[in-house]
Structures are given as structure tokens and as C-alpha cells.
Amino acid sequence: MCFSASASFGAGVVLTVIGVASIKKTHRFSQLLFASIPFIFGVQQIAEGVLWLTLPIPDFVNTQKIFTYIFLFFAQILWPMWVPLAILLLEKNITRKNIQKVFVAAGFIVGIYLAYCLFTYNVEAQILGQHISYLQDYPNSLKSYVIVLYALATLAPPFFSHIKRMWILGTTVAISYIIAYIFYEHYILSVWCFFSSIISLSIYAIMIEISNTQKLKNVKVI
């Protein structure tokens, strides 16, 4: 959450609760990665809450560095790998599964590249006004390719899923990213996570659909 420490910690708590509720809806291990997304969002928000508290205090420079890396690990490395893989594990249709594998490959390529950049180049978090800005000295030569691969990994998978409500997740993620890019271009990493609560609610709704479908199948088998 991009506005204050209390907002970040509050969002972290809410997202954790939604995450636990989503996880409780799982019936198979293959559903766990997808159901865990809100919980991971919650951890990410708590990490940014720590940054809000420590960035104004020079004595906490080591803590600032650690939690800057934690936040960027979630934002740039974990999400492009986790999201397409989580949706792939839910897929039943062979054709759709093959398409999802392309998105997984894109996610791992961009995730590995950004991991290299994160631990090779200088990164820094700063409070500018009511937002946290993440300064990254990554090479600009591959920036366009990184954006395309990241979008393929995080935006496209929901639209190719057989699950009916999955399109809501894809639409929510796309709209939130566009709004963050247009109005908060310099704080997009932080502000985009403002929408994580809405995104997580759509995940919980999808888990309800999956759970109800599983129950109906079990009833038919009985």
C-alpha cells in the first residue's frame, strides 16, 4: 500500500485473512499456489509497512535494504513466476494447458533476468510525498522485452483459463495496472499493490467456484 505505514500494515492483515480463507477452500495441492496469492500479497504489504517506518531513520539503513530487497523480490521475481504456474496447475484442458505453459516460460525467463538485475545493480527505496519510490539502475536495453514478458506472465494467463470467473482476475489486474501506470508512473511498483485487496477478493471468489464445483463432482460420484 503506497500511502502510509498504517495503510500497508492494515492491508497486510486484511490480505492475510483473505489468503487464509482462500487456502481453506482448497481440495487439492494443485489449488494451493493459486489460493495462496492473497496471503503472499499480505506479506509483501507488511514488508512495505516496515519500509515506511524505517526509511526516515538513517540508523536503520540495513533494515531498509533488507526489506527493499524483500519487496522487490515479490514484485519482480516471485509474481511473474508464481501467477502463471498457479493458473497452469488449475488447468484441465490440454490445449489451454499448453498455452499456459508458454506463459510460465515467459514468467521464468523474466523472473530469472530480474533476479540477476536485483542482485547485480543498485536498488534503493525512497519516500517521496505520499508514496514509496523504488530506484533501480537496471539496463534500459532490454526494458521493452522485460515489460512484454512480465505482462504475458501476469496479465494473460487468466484469460486463457477454463475457469469461468478467472476473467475477472485478469480484468482486475489489467485495469489496476493501467490506472497505476497512468496516474502513478514513478511509483507503479508500490501503487499497483494498492489494488491487491480487490485482486485478492476475485481470487477468493474463484476459489469458491472451484470448491463448489469440486463438491458437486463428489456428490455425483457418491
BALOBA-1460 file (C-alpha; in Angstrom, 3 decimals):
// residues 222
<rec num="1" residu="m" x="0.000" y="0.000" z="0.000"/>
<rec num="2" residu="c" x="1.535" y="3.241" z="-1.101"/>
<rec num="3" residu="f" x="0.146" y="5.830" z="1.283"/>
<rec num="4" residu="s" x="1.387" y="5.130" z="4.829"/>
<rec num="5" residu="a" x="2.712" y="2.537" z="7.248"/>
<rec num="6" residu="s" x="-0.715" y="2.038" z="8.813"/>
<rec num="7" residu="a" x="-2.288" y="1.526" z="5.383"/>
<rec num="8" residu="s" x="0.356" y="-1.056" z="4.475"/>
<rec num="9" residu="f" x="0.037" y="-2.965" z="7.744"/>
<rec num="10" residu="g" x="-3.763" y="-2.776" z="7.609"/>
<rec num="11" residu="a" x="-3.788" y="-4.096" z="4.052"/>
<rec num="12" residu="g" x="-1.362" y="-6.808" z="5.099"/>
<rec num="13" residu="v" x="-3.718" y="-8.020" z="7.805"/>
<rec num="14" residu="v" x="-6.779" y="-7.946" z="5.512"/>
<rec num="15" residu="l" x="-4.942" y="-9.760" z="2.736"/>
<rec num="16" residu="t" x="-3.656" y="-12.376" z="5.153"/>
<rec num="17" residu="v" x="-7.212" y="-13.073" z="6.318"/>
<rec num="18" residu="i" x="-8.441" y="-13.357" z="2.714"/>
<rec num="19" residu="g" x="-5.479" y="-15.622" z="1.979"/>
<rec num="20" residu="v" x="-6.268" y="-17.964" z="4.857"/>
<rec num="21" residu="a" x="-9.933" y="-18.082" z="3.783"/>
<rec num="22" residu="s" x="-8.890" y="-18.889" z="0.206"/>
<rec num="23" residu="i" x="-6.494" y="-21.622" z="1.319"/>
<rec num="24" residu="k" x="-9.291" y="-23.219" z="3.364"/>
<rec num="25" residu="k" x="-11.267" y="-23.595" z="0.130"/>
<rec num="26" residu="t" x="-8.632" y="-25.821" z="-1.441"/>
<rec num="27" residu="h" x="-9.317" y="-29.514" z="-2.005"/>
<rec num="28" residu="r" x="-6.112" y="-30.444" z="-3.828"/>
<rec num="29" residu="f" x="-2.462" y="-29.480" z="-3.636"/>
<rec num="30" residu="s" x="-2.673" y="-28.151" z="-7.210"/>
<rec num="31" residu="q" x="-5.007" y="-25.394" z="-5.946"/>
<rec num="32" residu="l" x="-2.694" y="-24.259" z="-3.157"/>
<rec num="33" residu="l" x="-0.421" y="-21.962" z="-5.176"/>
<rec num="34" residu="f" x="-3.372" y="-20.024" z="-6.564"/>
<rec num="35" residu="a" x="-5.199" y="-19.809" z="-3.227"/>
<rec num="36" residu="s" x="-2.023" y="-18.561" z="-1.520"/>
<rec num="37" residu="i" x="-1.739" y="-15.426" z="-3.688"/>
<rec num="38" residu="p" x="-3.681" y="-13.125" z="-1.273"/>
<rec num="39" residu="f" x="-1.570" y="-14.369" z="1.653"/>
<rec num="40" residu="i" x="1.651" y="-13.587" z="-0.223"/>
<rec num="41" residu="f" x="0.286" y="-10.163" z="-1.129"/>
<rec num="42" residu="g" x="-0.246" y="-9.639" z="2.603"/>
<rec num="43" residu="v" x="3.378" y="-10.476" z="3.407"/>
<rec num="44" residu="q" x="4.504" y="-8.082" z="0.669"/>
<rec num="45" residu="q" x="2.396" y="-5.272" z="2.116"/>
<rec num="46" residu="i" x="3.783" y="-5.863" z="5.608"/>
<rec num="47" residu="a" x="7.299" y="-5.643" z="4.156"/>
<rec num="48" residu="e" x="6.463" y="-2.255" z="2.681"/>
<rec num="49" residu="g" x="4.979" y="-1.197" z="6.016"/>
<rec num="50" residu="v" x="8.379" y="-1.846" z="7.596"/>
<rec num="51" residu="l" x="9.939" y="0.351" z="4.920"/>
<rec num="52" residu="w" x="7.555" y="3.182" z="5.792"/>
<rec num="53" residu="l" x="8.719" y="3.004" z="9.399"/>
<rec num="54" residu="t" x="12.454" y="2.651" z="8.765"/>
<rec num="55" residu="l" x="13.158" y="4.832" z="5.708"/>
<rec num="56" residu="p" x="13.003" y="8.119" z="7.683"/>
<rec num="57" residu="i" x="15.546" y="6.776" z="10.217"/>
<rec num="58" residu="p" x="19.181" y="6.644" z="8.960"/>
<rec num="59" residu="d" x="20.206" y="4.226" z="11.739"/>
<rec num="60" residu="f" x="18.000" y="1.536" z="10.177"/>
<rec num="61" residu="v" x="19.793" y="1.537" z="6.819"/>
<rec num="62" residu="n" x="20.450" y="-2.232" z="6.924"/>
<rec num="63" residu="t" x="16.803" y="-2.976" z="7.693"/>
<rec num="64" residu="q" x="15.771" y="-0.647" z="4.874"/>
<rec num="65" residu="k" x="17.995" y="-2.517" z="2.436"/>
<rec num="66" residu="i" x="16.720" y="-5.938" z="3.502"/>
<rec num="67" residu="f" x="13.041" y="-5.025" z="3.182"/>
<rec num="68" residu="t" x="13.632" y="-3.196" z="-0.097"/>
<rec num="69" residu="y" x="15.004" y="-6.442" z="-1.496"/>
<rec num="70" residu="i" x="12.122" y="-8.418" z="0.031"/>
<rec num="71" residu="f" x="9.509" y="-6.166" z="-1.569"/>
<rec num="72" residu="l" x="11.229" y="-6.178" z="-4.969"/>
<rec num="73" residu="f" x="11.675" y="-9.958" z="-4.782"/>
<rec num="74" residu="f" x="7.911" y="-10.345" z="-4.524"/>
<rec num="75" residu="a" x="7.117" y="-7.696" z="-7.146"/>
<rec num="76" residu="q" x="9.661" y="-8.574" z="-9.812"/>
<rec num="77" residu="i" x="10.712" y="-12.183" z="-9.310"/>
<rec num="78" residu="l" x="8.030" y="-14.129" z="-7.473"/>
<rec num="79" residu="w" x="4.880" y="-12.823" z="-9.184"/>
<rec num="80" residu="p" x="5.835" y="-13.446" z="-12.852"/>
<rec num="81" residu="m" x="6.800" y="-17.000" z="-11.913"/>
<rec num="82" residu="w" x="4.069" y="-17.772" z="-9.370"/>
<rec num="83" residu="v" x="0.963" y="-16.441" z="-11.146"/>
<rec num="84" residu="p" x="1.206" y="-18.378" z="-14.449"/>
<rec num="85" residu="l" x="2.360" y="-21.549" z="-12.678"/>
<rec num="86" residu="a" x="-0.539" y="-21.330" z="-10.200"/>
<rec num="87" residu="i" x="-3.072" y="-20.966" z="-13.022"/>
<rec num="88" residu="l" x="-1.420" y="-23.736" z="-15.062"/>
<rec num="89" residu="l" x="-1.832" y="-26.167" z="-12.153"/>
<rec num="90" residu="l" x="-5.583" y="-25.459" z="-12.163"/>
<rec num="91" residu="e" x="-5.984" y="-26.115" z="-15.872"/>
<rec num="92" residu="k" x="-7.702" y="-29.287" z="-17.105"/>
<rec num="93" residu="n" x="-7.999" y="-28.612" z="-20.828"/>
<rec num="94" residu="i" x="-4.948" y="-29.903" z="-22.732"/>
<rec num="95" residu="t" x="-4.925" y="-27.121" z="-25.340"/>
<rec num="96" residu="r" x="-5.299" y="-24.398" z="-22.732"/>
<rec num="97" residu="k" x="-2.642" y="-26.085" z="-20.599"/>
<rec num="98" residu="n" x="-0.150" y="-25.897" z="-23.469"/>
<rec num="99" residu="i" x="-0.875" y="-22.199" z="-23.867"/>
<rec num="100" residu="q" x="-0.407" y="-21.672" z="-20.135"/>
<rec num="101" residu="k" x="2.992" y="-23.359" z="-20.358"/>
<rec num="102" residu="v" x="4.111" y="-20.589" z="-22.716"/>
<rec num="103" residu="f" x="3.169" y="-18.012" z="-20.087"/>
<rec num="104" residu="v" x="5.024" y="-19.993" z="-17.424"/>
<rec num="105" residu="a" x="8.129" y="-19.986" z="-19.622"/>
<rec num="106" residu="a" x="7.820" y="-16.229" z="-20.132"/>
<rec num="107" residu="g" x="7.457" y="-15.735" z="-16.381"/>
<rec num="108" residu="f" x="10.532" y="-17.776" z="-15.530"/>
<rec num="109" residu="i" x="12.617" y="-16.015" z="-18.179"/>
<rec num="110" residu="v" x="11.724" y="-12.534" z="-16.946"/>
<rec num="111" residu="g" x="11.875" y="-13.602" z="-13.299"/>
<rec num="112" residu="i" x="15.383" y="-15.019" z="-13.638"/>
<rec num="113" residu="y" x="16.554" y="-11.938" z="-15.528"/>
<rec num="114" residu="l" x="15.106" y="-9.561" z="-12.920"/>
<rec num="115" residu="a" x="16.660" y="-11.662" z="-10.154"/>
<rec num="116" residu="y" x="20.029" y="-11.154" z="-11.829"/>
<rec num="117" residu="c" x="19.389" y="-7.405" z="-12.067"/>
<rec num="118" residu="l" x="18.151" y="-7.138" z="-8.481"/>
<rec num="119" residu="f" x="21.308" y="-8.675" z="-7.041"/>
<rec num="120" residu="t" x="23.721" y="-7.087" z="-9.540"/>
<rec num="121" residu="y" x="22.651" y="-3.448" z="-9.828"/>
<rec num="122" residu="n" x="21.927" y="-0.824" z="-7.223"/>
<rec num="123" residu="v" x="18.379" y="-0.561" z="-5.864"/>
<rec num="124" residu="e" x="17.012" y="1.907" z="-3.349"/>
<rec num="125" residu="a" x="13.668" y="2.822" z="-1.780"/>
<rec num="126" residu="q" x="12.730" y="6.420" z="-1.006"/>
<rec num="127" residu="i" x="9.675" y="8.111" z="0.440"/>
<rec num="128" residu="l" x="8.598" y="10.843" z="-1.977"/>
<rec num="129" residu="g" x="5.473" y="12.647" z="-0.800"/>
<rec num="130" residu="q" x="2.812" y="10.053" z="-0.004"/>
<rec num="131" residu="h" x="4.463" y="7.240" z="-1.921"/>
<rec num="132" residu="i" x="7.470" y="4.942" z="-1.850"/>
<rec num="133" residu="s" x="9.604" y="5.096" z="-4.985"/>
<rec num="134" residu="y" x="11.902" y="2.210" z="-5.881"/>
<rec num="135" residu="l" x="15.001" y="3.397" z="-7.734"/>
<rec num="136" residu="q" x="16.637" y="0.679" z="-9.830"/>
<rec num="137" residu="d" x="19.732" y="1.042" z="-12.010"/>
<rec num="138" residu="y" x="18.741" y="-1.785" z="-14.340"/>
<rec num="139" residu="p" x="19.887" y="-1.757" z="-18.013"/>
<rec num="140" residu="n" x="17.466" y="0.021" z="-20.353"/>
<rec num="141" residu="s" x="18.427" y="-2.015" z="-23.422"/>
<rec num="142" residu="l" x="16.092" y="-4.904" z="-22.575"/>
<rec num="143" residu="k" x="13.369" y="-2.899" z="-20.824"/>
<rec num="144" residu="s" x="10.774" y="-3.313" z="-23.595"/>
<rec num="145" residu="y" x="11.256" y="-7.090" z="-23.698"/>
<rec num="146" residu="v" x="11.000" y="-7.287" z="-19.912"/>
<rec num="147" residu="i" x="7.698" y="-5.394" z="-19.936"/>
<rec num="148" residu="v" x="6.241" y="-7.679" z="-22.625"/>
<rec num="149" residu="l" x="7.331" y="-10.890" z="-20.889"/>
<rec num="150" residu="y" x="6.136" y="-9.639" z="-17.489"/>
<rec num="151" residu="a" x="2.734" y="-8.752" z="-18.984"/>
<rec num="152" residu="l" x="2.465" y="-12.159" z="-20.658"/>
<rec num="153" residu="a" x="3.197" y="-13.864" z="-17.362"/>
<rec num="154" residu="t" x="0.944" y="-11.828" z="-15.073"/>
<rec num="155" residu="l" x="-1.873" y="-10.485" z="-17.265"/>
<rec num="156" residu="a" x="-2.531" y="-13.092" z="-19.958"/>
<rec num="157" residu="p" x="-2.964" y="-16.409" z="-18.055"/>
<rec num="158" residu="p" x="-6.399" y="-15.662" z="-16.505"/>
<rec num="159" residu="f" x="-7.913" y="-15.009" z="-19.944"/>
<rec num="160" residu="f" x="-6.933" y="-18.486" z="-21.184"/>
<rec num="161" residu="s" x="-8.253" y="-20.441" z="-18.205"/>
<rec num="162" residu="h" x="-11.238" y="-22.787" z="-18.391"/>
<rec num="163" residu="i" x="-12.494" y="-21.458" z="-15.033"/>
<rec num="164" residu="k" x="-15.454" y="-19.138" z="-15.637"/>
<rec num="165" residu="r" x="-14.649" y="-16.409" z="-13.108"/>
<rec num="166" residu="m" x="-10.957" y="-16.272" z="-13.927"/>
<rec num="167" residu="w" x="-11.532" y="-13.477" z="-16.436"/>
<rec num="168" residu="i" x="-12.498" y="-11.233" z="-13.501"/>
<rec num="169" residu="l" x="-9.000" y="-11.652" z="-12.092"/>
<rec num="170" residu="g" x="-7.394" y="-10.843" z="-15.443"/>
<rec num="171" residu="t" x="-9.571" y="-7.771" z="-15.948"/>
<rec num="172" residu="t" x="-8.922" y="-6.516" z="-12.417"/>
<rec num="173" residu="v" x="-5.170" y="-6.914" z="-12.773"/>
<rec num="174" residu="a" x="-5.148" y="-5.207" z="-16.186"/>
<rec num="175" residu="i" x="-7.282" y="-2.241" z="-15.100"/>
<rec num="176" residu="s" x="-5.315" y="-1.744" z="-11.887"/>
<rec num="177" residu="y" x="-2.020" y="-1.793" z="-13.768"/>
<rec num="178" residu="i" x="-3.269" y="0.729" z="-16.344"/>
<rec num="179" residu="i" x="-4.538" y="3.097" z="-13.627"/>
<rec num="180" residu="a" x="-1.266" y="2.821" z="-11.692"/>
<rec num="181" residu="y" x="0.767" y="3.444" z="-14.849"/>
<rec num="182" residu="i" x="-1.253" y="6.472" z="-15.957"/>
<rec num="183" residu="f" x="-1.572" y="8.268" z="-12.626"/>
<rec num="184" residu="y" x="1.415" y="6.996" z="-10.636"/>
<rec num="185" residu="e" x="4.069" y="6.166" z="-13.240"/>
<rec num="186" residu="h" x="7.022" y="6.813" z="-10.913"/>
<rec num="187" residu="y" x="5.523" y="4.804" z="-8.043"/>
<rec num="188" residu="i" x="3.949" y="1.980" z="-10.031"/>
<rec num="189" residu="l" x="5.550" y="-0.865" z="-8.057"/>
<rec num="190" residu="s" x="4.137" y="0.467" z="-4.811"/>
<rec num="191" residu="v" x="0.802" y="1.832" z="-6.028"/>
<rec num="192" residu="w" x="-0.123" y="-1.229" z="-8.069"/>
<rec num="193" residu="c" x="-0.167" y="-3.210" z="-4.848"/>
<rec num="194" residu="f" x="-2.867" y="-0.828" z="-3.603"/>
<rec num="195" residu="f" x="-5.210" y="-2.868" z="-5.775"/>
<rec num="196" residu="s" x="-4.087" y="-6.173" z="-4.280"/>
<rec num="197" residu="s" x="-7.114" y="-6.268" z="-1.970"/>
<rec num="198" residu="i" x="-9.531" y="-6.167" z="-4.925"/>
<rec num="199" residu="i" x="-7.427" y="-8.678" z="-6.820"/>
<rec num="200" residu="s" x="-7.403" y="-10.959" z="-3.785"/>
<rec num="201" residu="l" x="-11.170" y="-10.770" z="-3.416"/>
<rec num="202" residu="s" x="-11.522" y="-12.002" z="-7.001"/>
<rec num="203" residu="i" x="-9.184" y="-14.888" z="-6.148"/>
<rec num="204" residu="y" x="-11.358" y="-15.786" z="-3.171"/>
<rec num="205" residu="a" x="-14.440" y="-15.728" z="-5.441"/>
<rec num="206" residu="i" x="-12.680" y="-18.048" z="-7.885"/>
<rec num="207" residu="m" x="-11.741" y="-20.421" z="-5.056"/>
<rec num="208" residu="i" x="-15.399" y="-20.543" z="-4.016"/>
<rec num="209" residu="e" x="-16.314" y="-21.530" z="-7.588"/>
<rec num="210" residu="i" x="-13.607" y="-24.211" z="-7.656"/>
<rec num="211" residu="s" x="-14.687" y="-25.524" z="-4.245"/>
<rec num="212" residu="n" x="-18.372" y="-25.682" z="-5.225"/>
<rec num="213" residu="t" x="-17.520" y="-27.447" z="-8.483"/>
<rec num="214" residu="q" x="-15.433" y="-29.994" z="-6.584"/>
<rec num="215" residu="k" x="-18.283" y="-30.632" z="-4.135"/>
<rec num="216" residu="l" x="-20.733" y="-31.214" z="-6.991"/>
<rec num="217" residu="k" x="-18.351" y="-33.733" z="-8.542"/>
<rec num="218" residu="n" x="-18.017" y="-35.536" z="-5.237"/>
<rec num="219" residu="v" x="-21.816" y="-35.692" z="-4.872"/>
<rec num="220" residu="k" x="-22.168" y="-37.184" z="-8.367"/>
<rec num="221" residu="v" x="-19.538" y="-39.791" z="-7.599"/>
<rec num="222" residu="i" x="-21.394" y="-40.791" z="-4.410"/>
